[in-house]
Amino acid sequence: MFTDKSILITGGTGSFGKKFIKNILDNYAPRRVIVFSRDELKQFEMQQKFNAKSMRYFIGDVRDRERLVQAMKGVDFVIHAAALKQVPAAEYNPMECIKTNIYGAENVIQAALENNVEKVIALSTDKAANPINLYGATKLASDKLFVAANNIASGHKTTFSVVRYGNVVGSRGSVVPFFKQLVKEGAKTLPITDKRMTRFWITLEEGVEFVIKNFRRMQGGEIFIPKIPSVLITDLARSIADLPIEIVGIRPGEKLHEIMCPLDDAHLTYEFVDHFVIKPSIFFYNRENDFSKNALGETGTIVPEGFQYSSEKNDFLSLDEIRQYDTYAQL
């Protein structure tokens, strides 16, 4: 699918971007792979590792629509990974989060339409489902923008979909590298916000492979959600070190448990073998609206009334399984 194609990834110097680009370069022969991000140092460091002839590096911010339009010229596929993601930082700096996560999303959509990009996938988060924090609220708004963009694409071939998943093991700012750093520095305790807390758990490799497969599955307008396990935060701490736990309290905007398929969306949710799809609540006037079968021919069935996909009521990883996942997190 990506051979002899041009792919652009916003926020491409992040954890996902690096893993995605490695996968693309290892398994395909793309014409161009464009990293679009605003940090020149991270781009410089990334160029030392990813220096194939197909690589391109664009300094730019998703808040800048003109720069996005320029960067997307001749691009076939876009992954929108750029976002402000730290929950407490968003609570204290709400407009900065809104400018990047909402206005930036609209800029990506308009730039893709102007350049007649073929397919766009926006990365979302479990925090966008029934959000209680500003970060989750901005990502929910972003999801709605990308879904609705399929209705304004009349005359363009561009289709837009969303991929939503949970905590990524070892991504920048995640808890596993944080715990490991504390242990390395000789910490006597590990800080836990609440003993009851649970989270969805996925590796970067799994996230990348899921996104790549959904480029083949997508019709446009779906929210794709993988079936992934959960972890107890206390088990996660125990998997890293046998240290006492220090309860520090829930941070601003933090949930005890996360949701990926909300109860109120059960009538829109289809279950497939290894994933769920939330179909749009709006009607598309210029195309097919049946999401029970995807572009790969896989079929799903509507979930039962009252269904909710929550990290609290899910299959949990054992300590040994968590340790296997932890090996993906590098300091």
Buried (B, 14 or more C-beta within 10 A) or exposed (E): EBEEBBBBBBBBBBBBBBBBBBBBBEEBEBBBBBBBBBBEEBBEEBEEEBEEEBBEBBEBBBBBBEBBBEBBEEBBBBBBBBBBBBBBBBBEBBEEBBBBBBBBBBBBBBBBBBBBBBBBBBBBBBBBBBBEBBBBBBBBBBBBBBBBBBBBBEEBEBBBBBBBBBBBBBBEEBBBBBBBEBBEEEBEBBBBBBEEBBBBBBBBEBBBBBBBBBBEBBBBBBBBBBBBBBBBBBBBBBBBBEBEBEEEEEEEBBBBBBBBBBBEBBEBBBBBEEBBBBBBEEEBEEEEEEBEBBEEEBEBEBBEEEBBBBBBEBEBBEEEBBBBBBEBBEE
